[in-house]
Amino acid sequence: MATLVLPSPKDVRDLVEGLLGRDVTVSPGRPVVPTADVRAAVGVYVDDNLNLAAAAAADLPFCAFAGSALGLIPVAHAEGASEEGLTAAMWENFAEILNVGAALLNRDGAAHLRLYSTTSPAELPAPDVAELLRGFGNRIDLTIDIAGYGAGSLSIVRKAF
Amino acid sequence: MKVLIVDDSRVMRQIVSRTLRQAGFDDLDLVEAENGRQGCEQVRSERPDLVLSDWNMPEMSGIEFLRNLRDTGDQTPFGFVTSEGTAEMRETATAAGALFLVAKPFTPEAFAEVLSPVLG
């Protein structure tokens, strides 16, 4: 059976800090489950046979803060975006964070995963992805505070085969 | 010296450009492409001294891009800047003819270490 890799909070902190070039604090958080009322961005990760293998969901504040910090967009724009939706640049930047985030799911000897698709907070994920994100199993739920920007939530869920 | 940066993410191309400067390579002529297919065209038209390429991209991946170059006899120095960092991927990259693989997220120091032998 393939090894199911889930990142540790430190893994997540190191990756986000390295990408953004800012101090990042990571602590246990509540699950991010996208619904019609709770908007969230989702990254879908597949194995080399294109099977759904993992998903990441980020709430609107984390999308806005991380997407802005990556592109050096001022924090005032990110704070406004938390209420009004993401700008195209913030979303494009955050999608790249989801792309690089595949590194958190890959280890030597484990099945290789890569980002397959993304859905912005304006959309709902596909039913199978939504179901995975509602699951109680192999998941990590974090609050991530980006220095100079603010805090948001991120969940990463690994599908058991 | 001319460097071709190939990545489907605009912000990542900007970050690679910035990191090159931070690593001390501030006299480079930088050109860009969004995927491997565009990268092939840019290699032929721009004749870069080095290619820095992402791995996972639409249209043509980085490894397909590298194999395409080598299959056509093009020996332009080529390195990956990618979220793919496992030993298996590094071996695949080396076997195809890549000089190095820098894993995202990266630092100016990581760039300086692998690029100094190529860019001087």
Chai-1 contact restraints between the chains, C-beta under 6 A:
chainA,res_idxA,chainB,res_idxB,connection_type,confidence,min_distance_angstrom,max_distance_angstrom,comment,restraint_id
A,G18,B,P105,contact,1.0,0.0,6.0,A-B,restraint_1
A,L19,B,P105,contact,1.0,0.0,6.0,A-B,restraint_2
A,L70,B,V11,contact,1.0,0.0,6.0,A-B,restraint_3
A,G71,B,V11,contact,1.0,0.0,6.0,A-B,restraint_4
A,N93,B,V11,contact,1.0,0.0,6.0,A-B,restraint_5
A,E96,B,S9,contact,1.0,0.0,6.0,A-B,restraint_6
A,E96,B,V11,contact,1.0,0.0,6.0,A-B,restraint_7
A,E96,B,M12,contact,1.0,0.0,6.0,A-B,restraint_8
A,V100,B,S83,contact,1.0,0.0,6.0,A-B,restraint_9
A,V100,B,K104,contact,1.0,0.0,6.0,A-B,restraint_10
A,A102,B,S83,contact,1.0,0.0,6.0,A-B,restraint_11
A,A103,B,S83,contact,1.0,0.0,6.0,A-B,restraint_12
A,A103,B,G85,contact,1.0,0.0,6.0,A-B,restraint_13
A,N106,B,T86,contact,1.0,0.0,6.0,A-B,restraint_14
A,D108,B,T86,contact,1.0,0.0,6.0,A-B,restraint_15
A,D108,B,A87,contact,1.0,0.0,6.0,A-B,restraint_16
A,R114,B,N56,contact,1.0,0.0,6.0,A-B,restraint_17
